[in-house]
Amino acid sequence: GMFIQVEHPVEGKLTQVACPLRFSAASQRYPTPPPRLGEHTDEILKGLGLTEQAIAELRCLRVL
């Protein structure tokens, strides 16, 4: 029971680590597959108070 299989809409079937805590009265639920890299970046940056323009400017920065 250490690993579970989840279906990701883009990546297909994924194996991930199950929750290590078990409670007798609670069922284990995994409502959503793990996010893809950067999937929630804009949402998080907006939540931190950045504007659309500031986010767009960050995306244009290049790391040398």
N, C-alpha and C positions, 0 to 999 in steps of 0.2 A: 503493500500500500504506500510505498514511498513516492511513486510516480503515477501520474494520470495522463491520459490521452485527451487532448482538446482539439477541436476542429477550428482552424483559423480560416477566415473567408478568402485570404490571399495566399497564405503559405501552405494550406492543407493541414494534414494531421501533424500535431506537435506533441512532444512528450515534455511535461514539466513536473517540477517537484510539487508534491501534494502538501497541504498544510500539515505540519508535524503535530499539531495539537488535536486531540480527540476528546470530545465531550459526549457523554452517553445520550443526552437529550437533544443534541444539535446535529443536524445533517451538514455534510460538507458540500458547499456550493461554490462553483466557479462560473459566475454568470457571463463573463466575457473572456475572450482569448487575450493573451498579452498584447500590448500595443506594439506597433512597428516603430522603429527608430525615428524620432521626430514627430510622431503622429499627433501629440498633444502640445507641441512646443508653442504654437501661436496662442492657444488657450491659456497656457501657464503664463506666458509673457504678458498677455492682456490682463490677467488676474493680478499681476505685479504692477500694473499701471502703465505699461508701455502702450503707445499709440500704434496704429497701423503703420504709420510712416516710420516710426522708430524701429519697428520689427523688420520692415523692408530694408532699412539701412543696415541693420545687423546682418541680414542675409547677404548683403553685398560685400561684407568684409571678407578679406582673404587672409588665411594664415600662411605665412611664408615658411 
